[in-house]
Amino acid sequence: MIHHKFRFDIEPQQQERPRFSKRGSFVKVYDPIKTANYKKRLRLMGTKFAESVPKIDEKTPIHLEVTFYRQLPKSATKWQRRLVKLEKWLPVTKPDLSNYIKAFEDGLNTVLWHDDSQIVDIVAKKRFGDPRIEVELIELEQGKKDG
C-alpha cells in the first residue's frame, strides 16, 4: 500500500445543483459558477501535487480519507470556540458532507486518479477550523488471479 498526504488550502465548496440552458432542441447542463471555479482551483492545486507523486494506475483501487474544514461562524460563543478546539463542537448545518465529497471527487478526476470510480473506501469528516481540505490517499492492492 502506498500512502499520499495532501493539504488543499482552499475553502470547501459543495456540489450545487446543475444548471440547464436550452438552445433550440439542444439542452446544455453545466455547473453553477461558484462550483465550477472551485473545481478549477482544486484541479490546479491537485496538478501540482500530482507532479510530486507517481501516477496511479487506472485499475488501482483507492482508499480516501478527507477532512473538510469550514470557517467557524462569527456568531460562535466562547464556549463553542473552546469546544471546536477539542473537536467537540461539530458543524451539523448545511452544506451536507456528501455534497462536499462529490465536488471534491469530480474536481480531481484525471488529476490525482483516473476516475472517481477507483475510490472504493471513503472516510470523510466535516469540521470547523481554518478553511482547508486535508487528504490521505491510499493505493490499495488489487487481488490477482493466481494469488
N, C-alpha and C positions, 0 to 999 in steps of 0.2 A: 504494500500500500504506500502510495506517495501522498504526502500532505503539502498543501499550499495554503498560506495565510495572506489575506489581503485586507486593507482598510481603505474604504472609499470615503473621503472627506466631502460628503455631499448630503444634502437634506433628503431623506427618503421621500419618495413620491408614490402614491398608489396608482394602480392602473384604473384610469377613469373609463367610463362607458365610451365605446367608439362613436364617432360622428359619421353621418352619411350625407352625401351630396348626389344629386341626380342631374345628368345631362342627357336629355332625350330618354332613351331606354337603358342607358348605362348608369349603374349605381356604383359610386366610389365609397369605400369605407376607409376611414383614417382616424389616427389618434388625435385627441384634443392637443392643443399647442403646448400646454404645461407638461403633459405626459411625453409628448414627442421630444421636447427639449431635454427632459430628464434622461430619457433613453439615449439621446445623442451624447450628453455629457458623460453618462455612465459608460457608454461604449468607448469614448476617448480615453477615459481613465483605465478601463479594462484592457485596452490595447497596449498601454504602457506596461501593465502588469504582465500581460501575455508574452511580451518580448523577453522577460526575465525567467520564464519557465518553459520547459519542453512542451511541445504541442500535445494535447490529449487526443488519443486515437478515438475516432468516432464510435467504436464498438466498446469503449471502456465505460463501465457503469460508474456513476459519481454519487458520493455521499456529500451533501451540502449542509453546512451549519452556518446560519446567517442571523445576525442580530441587527435590528433596525433601531437606531437611537433617534428619538424625536426631542425637540426643544420642550422643556418644561414650561407650561403656561405662566405668564407674568402674574396671573391671579393666584398662583400657588402660595399657600401659607407657609410659615416657618416649619411647622411640624410636618407638612407634606414634603418640603425640601429636605428635611432631615431623613425622612423615610426613603426618599428617592436615592440618597447616597448609600443606603443599606439594601437597595433593590427590594424594598417592601411596599413601595407605592408605585403601582403599575398603570400604564395608560389603557384603561378599559373604555376608550372612546374611539370614534371613527377617526381615521380610516381603518378598515379591517386588515389584519395581518396577511390574510390570503391575497388581498389586492396589492400589498407591498411586494409579496413574493412574485406574483405574476409579472409586474412591471420590471422587477429585477431580473428574472429569468429571461424575459423577452429582450431586455436591453443588452444582455451579454451573450445571446445566441451568436454563434460563429466567431466569438471573441475568446472567451475562456473555455467554451465547449462548443461542439459542432451544433448540437440541438438540445433543447431542454428535456427532450425525451430520454437523454442519458442519465438524468438525475433520478435515481431510484430510491434515495432516502433523503429526507429533509428534517432538520431540527431548526426551527425558526423562533425568534423572540422579538418582542416589541418592548422597548424600554425608553425611559426618559434619560436625557443626558445631552452632551454636546452632539449636535446633529452629525451623524456618520452611519456607515454600514460596515460592520466587521464580518468577515467571511473566512470560513475554513472549508476548503475544498479537498476531499479525499478521494483519490482514484482507487476504486475497489478492484479486486482481482476477479476476472471473469473465468468461470469454470471451463474446462476443456473436455473434449470427448474422451480422451484417454486418461483422465486423471482428475 
